[in-house]
Amino acid sequence: MPTPTMRPPTMRRALAAAVGAAGVLLAAVVPAQAQPTAPNCTAADLAGVATGVSAATSAYLFTHPPVNDFFTSLFGKDREQKKAEVIAFMDANPQVAAELRGIRQPMKDFRHRCGYGHGPQQEHREPGS
């Protein structure tokens, strides 16, 4: 609604200026939005792959009690001790190492396909290799 001091042409100019400013802001915001992801590389895809790997790992551990017992025994140990024990266990049990690598493979494939690199905390010797 026009105010007594603002005439319709002034209102139109103010409206045009507001629309122009909104256009400039929108143009600045649009490129800042996330770039399109590669097909099948969304958060939902990641959750689906992680869920499948987790379910397969759970099934494997339930059907291989000695392996389940070994991993259960790691709770409460410090990171370096866990790492050393896992490497030793996998070296002593190459079949288990190969089976667990196979279970984890879909996650590794997803990370590779979708461009997720390995951070410094993820760089380690692959057990059983």
CNS distance restraints for C-alpha pairs under 8 A (distance, minus, plus):
assign (resid   2 and name CA) (resid   6 and name CA) 5.95 0.50 0.50
assign (resid   2 and name CA) (resid   7 and name CA) 6.75 0.50 0.50
assign (resid   2 and name CA) (resid   8 and name CA) 7.04 0.50 0.50
assign (resid   2 and name CA) (resid  11 and name CA) 7.36 0.50 0.50
assign (resid   3 and name CA) (resid   7 and name CA) 7.55 0.50 0.50
assign (resid   6 and name CA) (resid  10 and name CA) 6.17 0.50 0.50
assign (resid   6 and name CA) (resid  11 and name CA) 6.57 0.50 0.50
assign (resid   7 and name CA) (resid  11 and name CA) 6.27 0.50 0.50
assign (resid   8 and name CA) (resid  12 and name CA) 6.19 0.50 0.50
assign (resid   9 and name CA) (resid  13 and name CA) 6.28 0.50 0.50
assign (resid  10 and name CA) (resid  14 and name CA) 6.13 0.50 0.50
assign (resid  11 and name CA) (resid  15 and name CA) 6.01 0.50 0.50
assign (resid  12 and name CA) (resid  16 and name CA) 6.01 0.50 0.50
assign (resid  13 and name CA) (resid  17 and name CA) 6.05 0.50 0.50
assign (resid  14 and name CA) (resid  18 and name CA) 6.14 0.50 0.50
assign (resid  15 and name CA) (resid  19 and name CA) 6.14 0.50 0.50
assign (resid  16 and name CA) (resid  20 and name CA) 6.02 0.50 0.50
assign (resid  17 and name CA) (resid  21 and name CA) 6.04 0.50 0.50
assign (resid  18 and name CA) (resid  22 and name CA) 6.07 0.50 0.50
assign (resid  19 and name CA) (resid  23 and name CA) 6.15 0.50 0.50
assign (resid  20 and name CA) (resid  24 and name CA) 6.32 0.50 0.50
assign (resid  21 and name CA) (resid  25 and name CA) 6.20 0.50 0.50
assign (resid  22 and name CA) (resid  26 and name CA) 5.97 0.50 0.50
assign (resid  23 and name CA) (resid  27 and name CA) 6.07 0.50 0.50
assign (resid  24 and name CA) (resid  28 and name CA) 6.31 0.50 0.50
assign (resid  25 and name CA) (resid  29 and name CA) 6.19 0.50 0.50
assign (resid  26 and name CA) (resid  30 and name CA) 6.03 0.50 0.50
assign (resid  27 and name CA) (resid  31 and name CA) 7.20 0.50 0.50
assign (resid  28 and name CA) (resid  32 and name CA) 7.13 0.50 0.50
assign (resid  29 and name CA) (resid  33 and name CA) 6.78 0.50 0.50
assign (resid  37 and name CA) (resid  41 and name CA) 6.04 0.50 0.50
assign (resid  37 and name CA) (resid  42 and name CA) 6.60 0.50 0.50
assign (resid  38 and name CA) (resid  42 and name CA) 7.81 0.50 0.50
assign (resid  38 and name CA) (resid 114 and name CA) 6.56 0.50 0.50
assign (resid  40 and name CA) (resid  45 and name CA) 5.78 0.50 0.50
assign (resid  41 and name CA) (resid  45 and name CA) 5.77 0.50 0.50
assign (resid  41 and name CA) (resid  46 and name CA) 6.72 0.50 0.50
assign (resid  41 and name CA) (resid 110 and name CA) 7.47 0.50 0.50
assign (resid  41 and name CA) (resid 113 and name CA) 7.97 0.50 0.50
assign (resid  41 and name CA) (resid 114 and name CA) 5.53 0.50 0.50
assign (resid  42 and name CA) (resid  46 and name CA) 6.31 0.50 0.50
assign (resid  43 and name CA) (resid  47 and name CA) 6.14 0.50 0.50
assign (resid  44 and name CA) (resid  48 and name CA) 6.14 0.50 0.50
assign (resid  45 and name CA) (resid  49 and name CA) 6.20 0.50 0.50
assign (resid  46 and name CA) (resid  50 and name CA) 6.01 0.50 0.50
assign (resid  46 and name CA) (resid 110 and name CA) 7.45 0.50 0.50
assign (resid  47 and name CA) (resid  51 and name CA) 5.94 0.50 0.50
assign (resid  48 and name CA) (resid  52 and name CA) 6.25 0.50 0.50
assign (resid  49 and name CA) (resid  53 and name CA) 6.22 0.50 0.50
assign (resid  49 and name CA) (resid 106 and name CA) 6.73 0.50 0.50
assign (resid  49 and name CA) (resid 107 and name CA) 6.18 0.50 0.50
assign (resid  49 and name CA) (resid 110 and name CA) 7.64 0.50 0.50
assign (resid  50 and name CA) (resid  54 and name CA) 5.97 0.50 0.50
assign (resid  50 and name CA) (resid 107 and name CA) 6.54 0.50 0.50
assign (resid  51 and name CA) (resid  55 and name CA) 6.04 0.50 0.50
assign (resid  52 and name CA) (resid  56 and name CA) 6.09 0.50 0.50
assign (resid  53 and name CA) (resid  57 and name CA) 6.03 0.50 0.50
assign (resid  53 and name CA) (resid 103 and name CA) 6.15 0.50 0.50
assign (resid  53 and name CA) (resid 104 and name CA) 5.99 0.50 0.50
assign (resid  53 and name CA) (resid 106 and name CA) 7.18 0.50 0.50
assign (resid  53 and name CA) (resid 107 and name CA) 7.04 0.50 0.50
assign (resid  54 and name CA) (resid  58 and name CA) 6.14 0.50 0.50
assign (resid  55 and name CA) (resid  59 and name CA) 6.18 0.50 0.50
assign (resid  56 and name CA) (resid  60 and name CA) 6.06 0.50 0.50
assign (resid  56 and name CA) (resid 103 and name CA) 6.47 0.50 0.50
assign (resid  57 and name CA) (resid  61 and name CA) 6.14 0.50 0.50
assign (resid  57 and name CA) (resid 100 and name CA) 7.46 0.50 0.50
assign (resid  57 and name CA) (resid 103 and name CA) 6.65 0.50 0.50
assign (resid  58 and name CA) (resid  62 and name CA) 6.16 0.50 0.50
assign (resid  59 and name CA) (resid  63 and name CA) 6.19 0.50 0.50
assign (resid  60 and name CA) (resid  64 and name CA) 6.05 0.50 0.50
assign (resid  61 and name CA) (resid  65 and name CA) 6.28 0.50 0.50
assign (resid  61 and name CA) (resid  67 and name CA) 6.21 0.50 0.50
assign (resid  61 and name CA) (resid  68 and name CA) 4.76 0.50 0.50
assign (resid  62 and name CA) (resid  68 and name CA) 6.66 0.50 0.50
assign (resid  64 and name CA) (resid  68 and name CA) 6.26 0.50 0.50
assign (resid  65 and name CA) (resid  69 and name CA) 5.93 0.50 0.50
assign (resid  66 and name CA) (resid  70 and name CA) 6.19 0.50 0.50
assign (resid  67 and name CA) (resid  71 and name CA) 6.35 0.50 0.50
assign (resid  67 and name CA) (resid  96 and name CA) 7.93 0.50 0.50
assign (resid  68 and name CA) (resid  72 and name CA) 6.02 0.50 0.50
assign (resid  69 and name CA) (resid  73 and name CA) 6.10 0.50 0.50
assign (resid  70 and name CA) (resid  74 and name CA) 6.92 0.50 0.50
assign (resid  71 and name CA) (resid  75 and name CA) 7.64 0.50 0.50
assign (resid  74 and name CA) (resid  82 and name CA) 6.03 0.50 0.50
assign (resid  77 and name CA) (resid  81 and name CA) 6.28 0.50 0.50
assign (resid  77 and name CA) (resid  82 and name CA) 6.15 0.50 0.50
assign (resid  78 and name CA) (resid  82 and name CA) 6.22 0.50 0.50
assign (resid  79 and name CA) (resid  83 and name CA) 6.16 0.50 0.50
assign (resid  80 and name CA) (resid  84 and name CA) 6.21 0.50 0.50
assign (resid  81 and name CA) (resid  85 and name CA) 6.14 0.50 0.50
assign (resid  82 and name CA) (resid  86 and name CA) 6.04 0.50 0.50
assign (resid  83 and name CA) (resid  87 and name CA) 6.20 0.50 0.50
assign (resid  84 and name CA) (resid  88 and name CA) 6.19 0.50 0.50
assign (resid  85 and name CA) (resid  89 and name CA) 5.99 0.50 0.50
assign (resid  86 and name CA) (resid  90 and name CA) 6.02 0.50 0.50
assign (resid  86 and name CA) (resid 127 and name CA) 7.00 0.50 0.50
assign (resid  87 and name CA) (resid  91 and name CA) 6.03 0.50 0.50
assign (resid  87 and name CA) (resid 126 and name CA) 7.98 0.50 0.50
assign (resid  87 and name CA) (resid 127 and name CA) 4.99 0.50 0.50
assign (resid  87 and name CA) (resid 128 and name CA) 6.86 0.50 0.50
assign (resid  88 and name CA) (resid  92 and name CA) 6.16 0.50 0.50
assign (resid  89 and name CA) (resid  93 and name CA) 6.05 0.50 0.50
assign (resid  90 and name CA) (resid  94 and name CA) 5.75 0.50 0.50
assign (resid  90 and name CA) (resid  96 and name CA) 6.79 0.50 0.50
assign (resid  90 and name CA) (resid  97 and name CA) 5.19 0.50 0.50
assign (resid  90 and name CA) (resid 127 and name CA) 5.49 0.50 0.50
assign (resid  90 and name CA) (resid 128 and name CA) 4.86 0.50 0.50
assign (resid  91 and name CA) (resid  97 and name CA) 7.67 0.50 0.50
assign (resid  91 and name CA) (resid 127 and name CA) 6.78 0.50 0.50
assign (resid  91 and name CA) (resid 128 and name CA) 4.79 0.50 0.50
assign (resid  91 and name CA) (resid 129 and name CA) 7.56 0.50 0.50
assign (resid  93 and name CA) (resid  97 and name CA) 6.35 0.50 0.50
assign (resid  93 and name CA) (resid 128 and name CA) 7.65 0.50 0.50
assign (resid  94 and name CA) (resid  98 and name CA) 6.09 0.50 0.50
assign (resid  94 and name CA) (resid 128 and name CA) 5.67 0.50 0.50
assign (resid  95 and name CA) (resid  99 and name CA) 6.18 0.50 0.50
assign (resid  96 and name CA) (resid 100 and name CA) 6.09 0.50 0.50
assign (resid  97 and name CA) (resid 101 and name CA) 6.08 0.50 0.50
assign (resid  97 and name CA) (resid 127 and name CA) 6.57 0.50 0.50
assign (resid  97 and name CA) (resid 128 and name CA) 5.34 0.50 0.50
assign (resid  98 and name CA) (resid 102 and name CA) 6.18 0.50 0.50
assign (resid  98 and name CA) (resid 128 and name CA) 7.28 0.50 0.50
assign (resid  99 and name CA) (resid 103 and name CA) 6.35 0.50 0.50
assign (resid 100 and name CA) (resid 104 and name CA) 6.25 0.50 0.50
assign (resid 101 and name CA) (resid 105 and name CA) 5.96 0.50 0.50
assign (resid 102 and name CA) (resid 106 and name CA) 7.97 0.50 0.50
assign (resid 104 and name CA) (resid 108 and name CA) 6.57 0.50 0.50
assign (resid 105 and name CA) (resid 109 and name CA) 6.01 0.50 0.50
assign (resid 106 and name CA) (resid 110 and name CA) 6.09 0.50 0.50
assign (resid 107 and name CA) (resid 111 and name CA) 6.18 0.50 0.50
assign (resid 108 and name CA) (resid 112 and name CA) 6.16 0.50 0.50
assign (resid 109 and name CA) (resid 113 and name CA) 5.95 0.50 0.50
assign (resid 110 and name CA) (resid 114 and name CA) 5.88 0.50 0.50
assign (resid 111 and name CA) (resid 115 and name CA) 5.91 0.50 0.50
assign (resid 111 and name CA) (resid 116 and name CA) 4.73 0.50 0.50
assign (resid 111 and name CA) (resid 117 and name CA) 7.05 0.50 0.50
assign (resid 112 and name CA) (resid 116 and name CA) 6.09 0.50 0.50
assign (resid 112 and name CA) (resid 117 and name CA) 7.31 0.50 0.50
assign (resid 118 and name CA) (resid 122 and name CA) 5.60 0.50 0.50
assign (resid 118 and name CA) (resid 123 and name CA) 6.39 0.50 0.50
assign (resid 119 and name CA) (resid 123 and name CA) 6.59 0.50 0.50
assign (resid 125 and name CA) (resid 129 and name CA) 7.54 0.50 0.50
